[in-house]
Amino acid sequence: MLPRQTVIAGVLTVAVVSAAVWALTGGAGRVGADFAPATSGPDRLVTNEYAHWNPRAPDARRSADWDVTSGSFFIRDGVGWSGPPDWTAPDARSSTRTGSSVFRMNTRRADFRDVRVSLRIRILRFVAAGGRVPAVPTDGVHLMLRRQDQTELYVASLNRRDGLLVIKKKLPGGTENGGAYVALGQVHRPFRLGAWQRFDVRITSSGRSRVTVTVSRNGRALLKAVDGGEHGAPITRPGSIGLRGDNCEFEFASLRAYTLD
């Protein structure tokens, strides 16, 4: 029989490890992230819209994790970067132009259903004019969830020019790139340009009739929205996640996705 002190020490060790697992996963019950794309290494172009539209071109920069349908995705100083936003389609290396005034980047994986996505972002500046599309109050950085395609997805607008934090759903059949948005919830939460913020965004389903999205910033819960199907069927199928930027130069880091059991 083991000495009593050894048994107690073992129990304490298990308790400490269990607490660490809970802290690391936000209560998800698993260690580490299911998706954790790296932003380390030298400054470089990771991929851009040229690679999306010219997938077989020998000079295309492709990413195993990301598909950029508009704009350019760089690594700079160990974080993800949109590059200086402009309105011209880039070449293979985004050497003179980025196209990032309209930035769209999605995971190649499309199996994210109930997840917690954590990341840090900061907007360095907004573009006042001269972008691919006019400057509007909704410009900013947005996290896309359960994206089926450009017409069907959820989106959490994390930082907007007008200071609103908004959760929306987009369904097919409208005039905005083939779809129509409906706001599920919003709150006024201004932010400071150049300041890093940590976000945690959760999306979960209750059967096929109810989807809940919650957003926290810097550890504080800010907004919860429930989609009960009042404005079209909830999106309960798994999909991709992604980042959208409009008329702004921004950086992001520490993006992680954790499956929620």
C-alpha positions as CSV (number, residue, x, y, z in Angstrom):
1,M,0.0,0.0,0.0
2,L,1.3,3.5,-0.9
3,P,2.1,5.9,2.0
4,R,-0.7,8.3,2.8
5,Q,1.5,11.3,1.8
6,T,2.1,9.8,-1.6
7,V,-1.7,9.3,-2.2
8,I,-2.4,12.9,-1.2
9,A,0.3,14.2,-3.4
10,G,-1.1,12.2,-6.3
11,V,-4.6,13.6,-5.8
12,L,-3.3,17.1,-5.6
13,T,-1.3,16.6,-8.8
14,V,-4.4,15.4,-10.6
15,A,-6.4,18.3,-9.3
16,V,-3.8,20.8,-10.4
17,V,-3.6,19.2,-13.9
18,S,-7.4,19.2,-14.2
19,A,-7.5,22.9,-13.3
20,A,-4.8,23.6,-15.9
21,V,-6.8,21.7,-18.5
22,W,-9.9,23.7,-17.7
23,A,-8.0,27.0,-17.9
24,L,-6.3,26.2,-21.2
25,T,-9.5,25.1,-22.9
26,G,-12.0,27.5,-21.3
27,G,-13.9,24.6,-19.9
28,A,-14.0,22.7,-23.2
29,G,-12.5,19.6,-21.6
30,R,-9.5,19.1,-23.9
31,V,-5.9,20.3,-23.9
32,G,-4.7,22.7,-26.5
33,A,-6.4,24.1,-29.5
34,D,-7.8,22.2,-32.4
35,F,-6.7,24.9,-34.8
36,A,-3.6,27.1,-34.1
37,P,-2.1,28.6,-37.2
38,A,1.4,29.9,-36.7
39,T,2.5,33.5,-37.2
40,S,6.1,33.0,-36.3
41,G,9.2,33.2,-38.5
42,P,10.5,35.8,-40.8
43,D,8.4,38.7,-42.3
44,R,6.8,37.4,-45.4
45,L,3.7,37.2,-47.6
46,V,1.7,34.1,-46.6
47,T,-0.9,34.1,-49.3
48,N,-3.1,36.5,-51.2
49,E,-6.0,36.7,-53.6
50,Y,-3.7,36.0,-56.6
51,A,-3.2,32.5,-55.2
52,H,-6.9,32.0,-54.8
53,W,-7.7,33.1,-58.4
54,N,-4.6,31.5,-59.9
55,P,-4.2,28.3,-57.9
56,R,-2.0,26.5,-60.5
57,A,0.3,29.4,-61.1
58,P,3.9,28.4,-60.3
59,D,4.5,31.8,-58.6
60,A,1.4,31.7,-56.4
61,R,2.0,31.8,-52.6
62,R,-0.4,29.2,-51.1
63,S,-1.2,28.5,-47.5
64,A,-2.2,25.1,-46.0
65,D,-4.3,26.9,-43.4
66,W,-5.8,29.9,-45.2
67,D,-7.6,30.9,-48.4
68,V,-7.5,34.6,-49.1
69,T,-10.2,35.5,-51.6
70,S,-9.5,39.3,-51.4
71,G,-6.5,41.2,-50.2
72,S,-3.1,40.0,-48.9
73,F,-2.1,38.2,-45.7
74,F,1.4,38.9,-44.4
75,I,3.5,38.0,-41.3
76,R,5.2,41.0,-39.8
77,D,7.1,41.0,-36.5
78,G,5.5,37.7,-35.5
79,V,1.8,38.7,-36.0
80,G,-0.6,38.5,-38.9
81,W,-1.0,41.7,-40.9
82,S,-3.3,42.9,-43.7
83,G,-0.6,45.2,-45.2
84,P,-1.3,48.8,-46.2
85,P,-4.9,48.7,-47.5
86,D,-5.4,49.8,-51.1
87,W,-7.8,49.1,-53.9
88,T,-5.6,47.4,-56.6
89,A,-5.5,43.6,-57.1
90,P,-2.0,42.3,-56.0
91,D,0.5,40.4,-58.1
92,A,1.9,37.0,-57.0
93,R,4.0,38.6,-54.2
94,S,1.9,41.6,-53.3
95,S,5.0,43.5,-54.0
96,T,3.5,46.9,-54.9
97,R,-0.2,46.5,-54.0
98,T,-2.2,44.5,-51.5
99,G,-5.9,44.8,-52.4
100,S,-6.5,44.7,-48.6
101,S,-9.1,47.5,-48.4
102,V,-11.4,44.5,-48.9
103,F,-9.8,41.7,-46.9
104,R,-11.4,38.2,-46.8
105,M,-9.6,35.2,-45.4
106,N,-11.1,31.8,-44.6
107,T,-9.8,28.6,-43.2
108,R,-9.4,25.7,-45.6
109,R,-10.9,23.5,-43.0
110,A,-14.7,23.7,-42.9
111,D,-15.5,21.4,-39.9
112,F,-15.9,24.0,-37.2
113,R,-19.3,23.8,-35.5
114,D,-19.5,24.4,-31.8
115,V,-16.2,26.2,-31.1
116,R,-14.6,28.9,-29.0
117,V,-12.3,31.2,-31.1
118,S,-9.8,33.3,-29.3
119,L,-7.5,35.9,-30.9
120,R,-5.9,39.3,-30.4
121,I,-6.5,42.1,-32.8
122,R,-5.7,45.7,-33.3
123,I,-6.7,48.2,-35.9
124,L,-3.8,50.5,-36.8
125,R,-5.8,52.9,-39.0
126,F,-8.9,53.3,-41.1
127,V,-8.9,54.2,-44.8
128,A,-11.0,57.3,-45.2
129,A,-11.4,57.2,-49.0
130,G,-10.0,55.5,-52.1
131,G,-10.6,51.9,-51.2
132,R,-12.3,49.2,-53.3
133,V,-15.6,50.2,-51.7
134,P,-16.6,53.5,-50.0
135,A,-15.9,54.2,-46.4
136,V,-18.9,53.4,-44.2
137,P,-19.6,53.2,-40.5
138,T,-19.5,49.3,-40.6
139,D,-15.9,49.3,-41.7
140,G,-13.6,47.3,-39.4
141,V,-12.5,43.8,-38.4
142,H,-15.0,40.9,-38.3
143,L,-14.8,37.3,-37.3
144,M,-16.8,34.9,-39.5
145,L,-18.2,31.6,-38.1
146,R,-19.8,28.5,-39.6
147,R,-19.2,30.0,-43.1
148,Q,-20.8,27.9,-45.8
149,D,-19.9,30.3,-48.6
150,Q,-20.0,34.1,-49.1
151,T,-23.8,34.1,-48.8
152,E,-24.3,32.0,-45.6
153,L,-22.5,32.5,-42.3
154,Y,-22.5,34.2,-38.9
155,V,-20.3,37.2,-38.2
156,A,-19.1,39.0,-35.1
157,S,-18.1,42.5,-35.9
158,L,-15.4,43.0,-33.2
159,N,-14.1,46.5,-34.0
160,R,-16.1,48.9,-36.2
161,R,-15.6,52.4,-37.3
162,D,-18.8,53.4,-35.5
163,G,-17.8,51.7,-32.2
164,L,-20.6,49.1,-32.4
165,L,-20.0,45.4,-31.6
166,V,-22.5,43.5,-33.6
167,I,-23.5,39.8,-34.2
168,K,-25.1,39.1,-37.5
169,K,-26.3,36.2,-39.7
170,K,-26.1,36.2,-43.4
171,L,-28.4,34.0,-45.6
172,P,-28.7,33.6,-49.4
173,G,-31.0,35.7,-51.5
174,G,-30.0,39.3,-50.9
175,T,-28.1,42.0,-52.7
176,E,-24.9,41.9,-50.6
177,N,-22.7,39.6,-52.6
178,G,-25.6,37.2,-53.1
179,G,-26.9,37.3,-49.5
180,A,-28.6,39.4,-46.9
181,Y,-27.6,40.2,-43.3
182,V,-29.8,40.4,-40.3
183,A,-28.5,41.8,-36.9
184,L,-29.0,39.4,-34.0
185,G,-27.6,41.8,-31.3
186,Q,-25.4,44.8,-30.9
187,V,-23.8,47.0,-28.2
188,H,-21.8,50.2,-28.3
189,R,-18.2,49.4,-27.3
190,P,-15.6,51.8,-28.7
191,F,-12.0,50.9,-28.9
192,R,-8.7,52.7,-29.2
193,L,-6.7,52.6,-32.5
194,G,-3.4,50.8,-32.1
195,A,-4.4,49.0,-28.9
196,W,-4.3,45.2,-28.7
197,Q,-7.5,43.5,-27.5
198,R,-8.2,39.9,-26.8
199,F,-11.5,38.4,-27.9
200,D,-13.2,35.2,-27.1
201,V,-16.1,34.3,-29.4
202,R,-18.3,31.2,-28.8
203,I,-20.9,29.6,-31.1
204,T,-23.0,26.7,-29.9
205,S,-26.2,24.9,-31.1
206,S,-29.2,23.5,-29.3
207,G,-30.4,20.9,-31.8
208,R,-31.3,22.5,-35.2
209,S,-33.5,25.3,-33.9
210,R,-31.3,27.5,-31.8
211,V,-27.7,29.0,-32.2
212,T,-26.1,31.1,-29.5
213,V,-23.1,33.4,-30.1
214,T,-21.3,35.2,-27.3
215,V,-18.4,37.7,-27.5
216,S,-16.0,38.7,-24.7
217,R,-13.3,41.3,-24.9
218,N,-10.3,41.3,-22.5
219,G,-12.0,38.8,-20.3
220,R,-15.3,40.7,-20.0
221,A,-18.5,39.4,-21.6
222,L,-19.9,42.1,-23.9
223,L,-22.7,40.6,-26.1
224,K,-24.8,37.5,-26.4
225,A,-27.1,36.8,-29.3
226,V,-29.6,33.9,-29.8
227,D,-30.7,32.9,-33.3
228,G,-34.0,31.1,-32.9
229,G,-34.9,31.1,-36.5
230,E,-37.0,34.2,-36.5
231,H,-35.2,35.5,-39.5
232,G,-34.6,32.3,-41.5
233,A,-33.3,28.9,-40.4
234,P,-30.3,28.9,-38.0
235,I,-27.0,27.7,-39.5
236,T,-26.3,24.5,-37.7
237,R,-23.9,22.8,-40.1
238,P,-20.2,23.1,-39.5
239,G,-18.3,25.5,-41.7
240,S,-15.1,27.5,-41.9
241,I,-14.0,30.4,-39.8
242,G,-12.4,33.5,-41.1
243,L,-11.4,37.1,-40.8
244,R,-12.8,40.0,-42.7
245,G,-11.4,43.5,-42.9
246,D,-13.0,46.6,-44.5
247,N,-11.1,49.8,-45.2
248,C,-8.6,49.3,-42.4
249,E,-5.1,48.2,-41.7
250,F,-5.0,45.6,-38.9
251,E,-3.0,43.0,-37.2
252,F,-3.9,39.8,-35.4
253,A,-2.2,37.2,-33.3
254,S,-2.8,34.1,-31.2
255,L,-5.8,32.9,-33.2
256,R,-7.0,29.6,-31.7
257,A,-10.1,27.5,-32.2
258,Y,-11.2,25.0,-29.5
259,T,-13.9,22.5,-30.1
260,L,-16.7,22.6,-27.5
261,D,-17.9,19.2,-26.3
